């Protein structure tokens, strides 16, 4: 007759250790939300996951850059919209001043005061519209590289400048060719109308260029990039993210197994002690 008390105890200790390790892994996955907390959890999956993470980081940075480009274009367009509105108001005043049959000298003088104040407001918009410290409408924004895609080299050179006078300039009165206009001068209203119509055409063309770049080029690239980010993030989640419901069930199971193994070990030790006492007695 032989007793195998130590062998049974060793086997039970091994089971306790194994199930404790399984429990620790389940807790780690639940706390981190990832099923790849070390290379041992899945070497191949970890490599793929890390590559996807790096790709996602680059794509997100590209998305941020494109959004910055959109914000800059919208800022420039907002300033041009203000200039356009002020030019239209000047045009209305010039139309009113051109009707000499219904406008007396005092009214004409009042109209010219308003006209000149609107011109000063145009200069202020042209000089103060800026984005991230860069002035956009004063004529200095020339041949600037604007990111239009997520890859290197996907960019365009953009100039924001008035061509109303035949050469690149800012969108102030000098650049628009409306400086020095006066409704008080003989034929001043007629001259003002011609210059303002030319300036309005120029501003409208620049706004069209910016709008097309924003909507068709950058906007399209940004929309496509965001869809790619969502798709890649979903794929990475499938590979790396823990199934919380599954891991919760595993944790409960491992807790029960650990507790059962400990209880069995305690009972086995008690029985072994009882047997040894009988043999010794």
C-alpha positions as a LaTeX table, in Angstrom:
\begin{tabular}{lrrr}
\hline
Residue & $x$ (\AA) & $y$ (\AA) & $z$ (\AA) \\
\hline
Unk1 & 0.00 & 0.00 & 0.00 \\
Unk2 & 1.30 & 3.54 & $-0.88$ \\
Unk3 & 0.10 & 7.11 & $-0.31$ \\
Unk4 & 0.51 & 9.92 & $-2.90$ \\
Unk5 & $-0.26$ & 12.90 & $-0.72$ \\
Unk6 & 2.55 & 15.18 & $-2.02$ \\
Unk7 & 1.73 & 14.41 & $-5.67$ \\
Unk8 & $-1.88$ & 15.39 & $-5.27$ \\
Unk9 & $-0.91$ & 18.58 & $-3.43$ \\
Unk10 & 1.53 & 19.57 & $-6.18$ \\
Unk11 & $-1.05$ & 19.02 & $-8.90$ \\
Unk12 & $-3.61$ & 21.07 & $-7.02$ \\
Unk13 & $-1.13$ & 23.89 & $-6.46$ \\
Unk14 & $-0.43$ & 23.93 & $-10.21$ \\
Unk15 & $-4.14$ & 24.25 & $-10.95$ \\
Unk16 & $-4.48$ & 27.11 & $-8.48$ \\
Unk17 & $-1.54$ & 28.93 & $-10.07$ \\
Unk18 & $-2.84$ & 28.38 & $-13.61$ \\
Unk19 & $-6.33$ & 29.58 & $-12.81$ \\
Unk20 & $-4.96$ & 32.57 & $-10.89$ \\
Unk21 & $-2.95$ & 33.52 & $-13.98$ \\
Unk22 & $-6.07$ & 33.16 & $-16.15$ \\
Unk23 & $-7.96$ & 35.37 & $-13.71$ \\
Unk24 & $-5.18$ & 37.99 & $-13.76$ \\
Unk25 & $-5.28$ & 38.04 & $-17.58$ \\
Unk26 & $-9.04$ & 38.51 & $-17.60$ \\
Unk27 & $-8.75$ & 41.39 & $-15.12$ \\
Unk28 & $-5.97$ & 42.99 & $-17.20$ \\
Unk29 & $-8.08$ & 42.83 & $-20.37$ \\
Unk30 & $-11.13$ & 44.24 & $-18.60$ \\
Unk31 & $-9.18$ & 47.10 & $-17.01$ \\
Unk32 & $-7.33$ & 48.07 & $-20.23$ \\
Unk33 & $-10.11$ & 47.27 & $-22.69$ \\
Unk34 & $-7.49$ & 45.52 & $-24.83$ \\
Unk35 & $-6.92$ & 41.82 & $-25.40$ \\
Unk36 & $-3.29$ & 42.52 & $-26.39$ \\
Unk37 & $-1.62$ & 43.68 & $-23.18$ \\
Unk38 & 1.66 & 41.92 & $-23.94$ \\
Unk39 & 3.31 & 40.25 & $-26.91$ \\
Unk40 & 2.43 & 36.87 & $-25.42$ \\
Unk41 & $-1.27$ & 37.62 & $-25.87$ \\
Unk42 & $-0.87$ & 37.39 & $-29.66$ \\
Unk43 & 2.44 & 38.28 & $-31.33$ \\
Unk44 & 1.09 & 38.50 & $-34.90$ \\
Unk45 & $-2.03$ & 40.39 & $-33.85$ \\
Unk46 & 0.07 & 42.82 & $-31.79$ \\
Unk47 & 2.31 & 43.64 & $-34.77$ \\
Unk48 & $-0.69$ & 44.25 & $-37.01$ \\
Unk49 & $-2.39$ & 46.31 & $-34.32$ \\
Unk50 & 0.68 & 48.52 & $-33.82$ \\
Unk51 & 0.98 & 49.12 & $-37.57$ \\
Unk52 & $-2.68$ & 50.11 & $-37.70$ \\
Unk53 & $-2.20$ & 52.41 & $-34.71$ \\
Unk54 & 0.69 & 54.20 & $-36.44$ \\
Unk55 & $-1.36$ & 54.50 & $-39.64$ \\
Unk56 & $-4.33$ & 55.87 & $-37.70$ \\
Unk57 & $-2.13$ & 58.45 & $-36.00$ \\
Unk58 & $-0.82$ & 59.68 & $-39.35$ \\
Unk59 & $-4.28$ & 59.77 & $-40.89$ \\
Unk60 & $-5.68$ & 61.71 & $-37.94$ \\
Unk61 & $-2.87$ & 64.26 & $-38.22$ \\
Unk62 & $-3.62$ & 64.64 & $-41.93$ \\
Unk63 & $-7.30$ & 65.12 & $-41.08$ \\
Unk64 & $-6.39$ & 67.84 & $-38.60$ \\
Unk65 & $-4.20$ & 69.55 & $-41.22$ \\
Unk66 & $-7.02$ & 69.48 & $-43.78$ \\
Unk67 & $-9.46$ & 70.92 & $-41.26$ \\
Unk68 & $-6.98$ & 73.72 & $-40.58$ \\
Unk69 & $-6.88$ & 74.43 & $-44.31$ \\
Unk70 & $-10.69$ & 74.55 & $-44.41$ \\
Unk71 & $-10.78$ & 76.92 & $-41.43$ \\
Unk72 & $-8.26$ & 79.21 & $-43.11$ \\
Unk73 & $-10.25$ & 79.30 & $-46.35$ \\
Unk74 & $-13.46$ & 80.00 & $-44.45$ \\
Unk75 & $-11.77$ & 82.85 & $-42.60$ \\
Unk76 & $-10.60$ & 84.39 & $-45.86$ \\
Unk77 & $-14.02$ & 83.95 & $-47.42$ \\
Unk78 & $-15.66$ & 85.56 & $-44.40$ \\
Unk79 & $-13.45$ & 88.62 & $-44.80$ \\
Unk80 & $-14.16$ & 88.81 & $-48.53$ \\
Unk81 & $-17.86$ & 88.51 & $-47.84$ \\
Unk82 & $-17.59$ & 91.57 & $-45.60$ \\
Unk83 & $-15.71$ & 93.48 & $-48.30$ \\
Unk84 & $-18.31$ & 92.47 & $-50.86$ \\
Unk85 & $-21.15$ & 93.69 & $-48.66$ \\
Unk86 & $-19.46$ & 97.05 & $-48.07$ \\
Unk87 & $-18.80$ & 97.48 & $-51.79$ \\
Unk88 & $-22.45$ & 96.81 & $-52.50$ \\
Unk89 & $-23.43$ & 99.49 & $-49.98$ \\
Unk90 & $-21.04$ & 101.93 & $-51.68$ \\
Unk91 & $-22.62$ & 101.06 & $-55.01$ \\
Unk92 & $-26.09$ & 101.81 & $-53.64$ \\
Unk93 & $-24.86$ & 105.22 & $-52.44$ \\
Unk94 & $-23.28$ & 105.93 & $-55.84$ \\
Unk95 & $-26.54$ & 105.05 & $-57.55$ \\
Unk96 & $-28.42$ & 107.40 & $-55.27$ \\
Unk97 & $-25.86$ & 110.17 & $-55.85$ \\
Unk98 & $-26.07$ & 109.75 & $-59.63$ \\
Unk99 & $-29.68$ & 110.91 & $-59.55$ \\
Unk100 & $-28.87$ & 114.63 & $-59.59$ \\
Unk101 & $-32.49$ & 115.61 & $-60.16$ \\
Unk102 & $-33.49$ & 114.41 & $-56.70$ \\
Unk103 & $-30.28$ & 115.00 & $-54.75$ \\
Unk104 & $-29.33$ & 118.44 & $-53.46$ \\
Unk105 & $-25.75$ & 119.42 & $-52.44$ \\
Unk106 & $-26.30$ & 118.76 & $-48.73$ \\
Unk107 & $-27.68$ & 115.30 & $-49.42$ \\
Unk108 & $-24.81$ & 114.59 & $-51.78$ \\
Unk109 & $-22.31$ & 115.61 & $-49.10$ \\
Unk110 & $-23.99$ & 113.28 & $-46.60$ \\
Unk111 & $-23.91$ & 110.44 & $-49.10$ \\
Unk112 & $-20.19$ & 111.00 & $-49.70$ \\
Unk113 & $-19.44$ & 110.89 & $-45.96$ \\
Unk114 & $-21.10$ & 107.48 & $-45.76$ \\
Unk115 & $-19.28$ & 106.42 & $-48.93$ \\
Unk116 & $-15.86$ & 107.34 & $-47.51$ \\
Unk117 & $-16.58$ & 105.63 & $-44.17$ \\
Unk118 & $-17.46$ & 102.43 & $-45.98$ \\
Unk119 & $-14.14$ & 102.65 & $-47.82$ \\
Unk120 & $-12.28$ & 102.92 & $-44.49$ \\
Unk121 & $-14.16$ & 99.84 & $-43.24$ \\
Unk122 & $-13.01$ & 97.93 & $-46.34$ \\
Unk123 & $-9.40$ & 98.87 & $-45.54$ \\
Unk124 & $-9.81$ & 97.63 & $-41.98$ \\
Unk125 & $-11.14$ & 94.23 & $-43.09$ \\
Unk126 & $-8.34$ & 93.84 & $-45.63$ \\
Unk127 & $-5.69$ & 94.71 & $-43.06$ \\
Unk128 & $-7.05$ & 92.76 & $-40.11$ \\
Unk129 & $-8.33$ & 89.46 & $-41.54$ \\
Unk130 & $-5.83$ & 86.81 & $-40.49$ \\
Unk131 & $-5.51$ & 83.16 & $-39.56$ \\
Unk132 & $-2.89$ & 81.75 & $-37.20$ \\
Unk133 & $-1.00$ & 85.04 & $-37.40$ \\
Unk134 & $-0.94$ & 85.16 & $-41.20$ \\
Unk135 & $-2.75$ & 88.04 & $-42.87$ \\
Unk136 & $-5.00$ & 86.81 & $-45.64$ \\
Unk137 & $-6.39$ & 89.83 & $-47.49$ \\
Unk138 & $-3.62$ & 92.42 & $-47.46$ \\
Unk139 & $-1.92$ & 91.02 & $-50.58$ \\
Unk140 & 0.87 & 89.19 & $-48.70$ \\
Unk141 & $-0.72$ & 85.75 & $-48.96$ \\
Unk142 & 1.05 & 84.71 & $-52.17$ \\
Unk143 & 1.98 & 81.20 & $-53.38$ \\
Unk144 & 1.31 & 79.56 & $-50.02$ \\
Unk145 & 1.19 & 75.76 & $-49.89$ \\
Unk146 & $-2.20$ & 74.45 & $-48.77$ \\
Unk147 & $-2.59$ & 70.76 & $-47.87$ \\
Unk148 & $-5.28$ & 69.11 & $-49.99$ \\
Unk149 & $-4.81$ & 65.41 & $-49.16$ \\
Unk150 & $-3.44$ & 62.92 & $-46.66$ \\
Unk151 & $-0.24$ & 62.06 & $-48.56$ \\
Unk152 & 2.99 & 63.95 & $-49.04$ \\
Unk153 & 2.86 & 66.19 & $-52.07$ \\
Unk154 & $-0.92$ & 66.50 & $-52.05$ \\
Unk155 & $-1.02$ & 70.28 & $-51.87$ \\
Unk156 & $-1.68$ & 73.33 & $-54.02$ \\
Unk157 & $-0.12$ & 76.76 & $-54.11$ \\
Unk158 & $-2.70$ & 79.39 & $-53.25$ \\
Unk159 & $-2.62$ & 83.14 & $-53.66$ \\
Unk160 & $-5.32$ & 85.35 & $-52.19$ \\
Unk161 & $-5.00$ & 88.63 & $-54.01$ \\
Unk162 & $-7.06$ & 91.18 & $-55.86$ \\
Unk163 & $-6.52$ & 91.48 & $-59.61$ \\
Unk164 & $-8.81$ & 94.46 & $-60.02$ \\
Unk165 & $-5.98$ & 96.81 & $-60.94$ \\
Unk166 & $-4.20$ & 94.32 & $-63.20$ \\
Unk167 & $-1.55$ & 93.16 & $-60.70$ \\
Unk168 & $-1.77$ & 91.15 & $-57.45$ \\
Unk169 & $-2.69$ & 93.33 & $-54.51$ \\
Unk170 & $-4.68$ & 93.37 & $-51.30$ \\
Unk171 & $-8.42$ & 93.76 & $-51.00$ \\
Unk172 & $-8.21$ & 97.29 & $-49.63$ \\
Unk173 & $-9.30$ & 100.31 & $-51.65$ \\
Unk174 & $-5.92$ & 100.60 & $-53.37$ \\
Unk175 & $-5.93$ & 96.98 & $-54.46$ \\
Unk176 & $-9.56$ & 97.08 & $-55.54$ \\
Unk177 & $-9.08$ & 100.28 & $-57.53$ \\
Unk178 & $-11.66$ & 102.20 & $-55.50$ \\
Unk179 & $-9.34$ & 104.52 & $-53.59$ \\
Unk180 & $-9.81$ & 108.24 & $-54.17$ \\
Unk181 & $-13.39$ & 107.95 & $-55.42$ \\
Unk182 & $-15.64$ & 110.83 & $-54.46$ \\
Unk183 & $-19.35$ & 111.36 & $-55.02$ \\
Unk184 & $-18.79$ & 115.12 & $-54.84$ \\
Unk185 & $-16.60$ & 115.36 & $-57.94$ \\
Unk186 & $-18.26$ & 116.00 & $-61.31$ \\
Unk187 & $-19.14$ & 112.61 & $-62.74$ \\
Unk188 & $-17.89$ & 111.07 & $-59.50$ \\
Unk189 & $-20.91$ & 108.84 & $-59.01$ \\
Unk190 & $-20.62$ & 107.40 & $-62.52$ \\
Unk191 & $-16.89$ & 106.74 & $-62.07$ \\
Unk192 & $-17.56$ & 105.16 & $-58.70$ \\
Unk193 & $-20.13$ & 102.79 & $-60.18$ \\
Unk194 & $-17.68$ & 101.56 & $-62.83$ \\
Unk195 & $-14.84$ & 101.03 & $-60.33$ \\
Unk196 & $-17.06$ & 99.34 & $-57.77$ \\
Unk197 & $-18.57$ & 96.98 & $-60.34$ \\
Unk198 & $-15.05$ & 95.95 & $-61.34$ \\
Unk199 & $-14.10$ & 95.43 & $-57.67$ \\
Unk200 & $-17.23$ & 93.37 & $-56.99$ \\
Unk201 & $-16.42$ & 91.14 & $-59.94$ \\
Unk202 & $-12.88$ & 90.65 & $-58.65$ \\
Unk203 & $-14.01$ & 89.78 & $-55.11$ \\
Unk204 & $-16.63$ & 87.40 & $-56.45$ \\
Unk205 & $-14.03$ & 85.55 & $-58.53$ \\
Unk206 & $-11.71$ & 85.17 & $-55.55$ \\
Unk207 & $-14.53$ & 83.86 & $-53.38$ \\
Unk208 & $-15.40$ & 81.36 & $-56.11$ \\
Unk209 & $-11.80$ & 80.11 & $-56.20$ \\
Unk210 & $-11.71$ & 79.65 & $-52.43$ \\
Unk211 & $-15.12$ & 77.99 & $-52.36$ \\
Unk212 & $-14.18$ & 75.52 & $-55.07$ \\
Unk213 & $-10.94$ & 74.62 & $-53.31$ \\
Unk214 & $-12.77$ & 74.11 & $-50.02$ \\
Unk215 & $-15.74$ & 72.14 & $-51.33$ \\
Unk216 & $-14.33$ & 70.14 & $-54.23$ \\
Unk217 & $-10.67$ & 69.57 & $-53.41$ \\
Unk218 & $-10.07$ & 69.75 & $-49.67$ \\
Unk219 & $-13.63$ & 68.90 & $-48.64$ \\
Unk220 & $-13.67$ & 65.78 & $-50.80$ \\
Unk221 & $-10.29$ & 64.62 & $-49.50$ \\
Unk222 & $-11.31$ & 65.30 & $-45.90$ \\
Unk223 & $-14.56$ & 63.35 & $-46.24$ \\
Unk224 & $-12.77$ & 60.38 & $-47.79$ \\
Unk225 & $-10.06$ & 60.48 & $-45.13$ \\
Unk226 & $-12.56$ & 60.50 & $-42.27$ \\
Unk227 & $-14.31$ & 57.45 & $-43.75$ \\
Unk228 & $-10.95$ & 55.67 & $-43.98$ \\
Unk229 & $-10.19$ & 56.54 & $-40.35$ \\
Unk230 & $-13.51$ & 55.08 & $-39.21$ \\
Unk231 & $-12.96$ & 51.90 & $-41.25$ \\
Unk232 & $-9.39$ & 51.39 & $-40.04$ \\
Unk233 & $-10.33$ & 52.10 & $-36.42$ \\
Unk234 & $-13.06$ & 49.48 & $-36.67$ \\
Unk235 & $-10.61$ & 46.93 & $-38.05$ \\
Unk236 & $-8.10$ & 47.68 & $-35.30$ \\
Unk237 & $-10.83$ & 47.34 & $-32.70$ \\
Unk238 & $-11.70$ & 43.87 & $-34.01$ \\
Unk239 & $-8.07$ & 42.79 & $-33.67$ \\
Unk240 & $-7.04$ & 44.48 & $-30.43$ \\
Unk241 & $-10.07$ & 45.40 & $-28.33$ \\
Unk242 & $-11.30$ & 43.00 & $-25.69$ \\
Unk243 & $-14.81$ & 41.55 & $-25.85$ \\
Unk244 & $-16.02$ & 42.93 & $-22.53$ \\
Unk245 & $-18.96$ & 40.53 & $-22.19$ \\
Unk246 & $-16.80$ & 37.51 & $-22.99$ \\
Unk247 & $-14.00$ & 38.61 & $-20.67$ \\
Unk248 & $-16.46$ & 39.32 & $-17.85$ \\
Unk249 & $-17.79$ & 35.79 & $-18.18$ \\
Unk250 & $-14.25$ & 34.39 & $-18.19$ \\
Unk251 & $-13.38$ & 36.40 & $-15.10$ \\
Unk252 & $-16.36$ & 35.06 & $-13.15$ \\
Unk253 & $-15.55$ & 31.51 & $-14.27$ \\
Unk254 & $-11.88$ & 31.86 & $-13.28$ \\
Unk255 & $-12.84$ & 33.34 & $-9.91$ \\
Unk256 & $-15.04$ & 30.33 & $-9.23$ \\
Unk257 & $-12.32$ & 27.91 & $-10.35$ \\
Unk258 & $-9.68$ & 29.59 & $-8.19$ \\
Unk259 & $-11.94$ & 29.55 & $-5.15$ \\
Unk260 & $-12.86$ & 25.90 & $-5.79$ \\
Unk261 & $-9.22$ & 24.89 & $-6.17$ \\
Unk262 & $-8.27$ & 26.68 & $-2.97$ \\
Unk263 & $-11.12$ & 25.01 & $-1.10$ \\
Unk264 & $-10.14$ & 21.62 & $-2.50$ \\
Unk265 & $-6.53$ & 22.21 & $-1.49$ \\
Unk266 & $-7.54$ & 23.13 & 2.05 \\
Unk267 & $-9.74$ & 20.06 & 2.31 \\
Unk268 & $-6.98$ & 17.85 & 0.90 \\
Unk269 & $-4.50$ & 19.17 & 3.42 \\
Unk270 & $-6.94$ & 18.53 & 6.23 \\
Unk271 & $-7.47$ & 14.96 & 5.04 \\
Unk272 & $-3.76$ & 14.39 & 4.70 \\
Unk273 & $-3.21$ & 15.61 & 8.24 \\
Unk274 & $-5.95$ & 13.30 & 9.50 \\
Unk275 & $-4.40$ & 10.29 & 7.72 \\
Unk276 & $-0.96$ & 11.07 & 9.07 \\
Unk277 & $-2.39$ & 11.37 & 12.55 \\
Unk278 & $-4.01$ & 7.96 & 12.24 \\
Unk279 & $-0.78$ & 6.41 & 10.98 \\
Unk280 & 1.19 & 8.03 & 13.73 \\
Unk281 & $-1.34$ & 7.10 & 16.35 \\
\hline
\end{tabular}
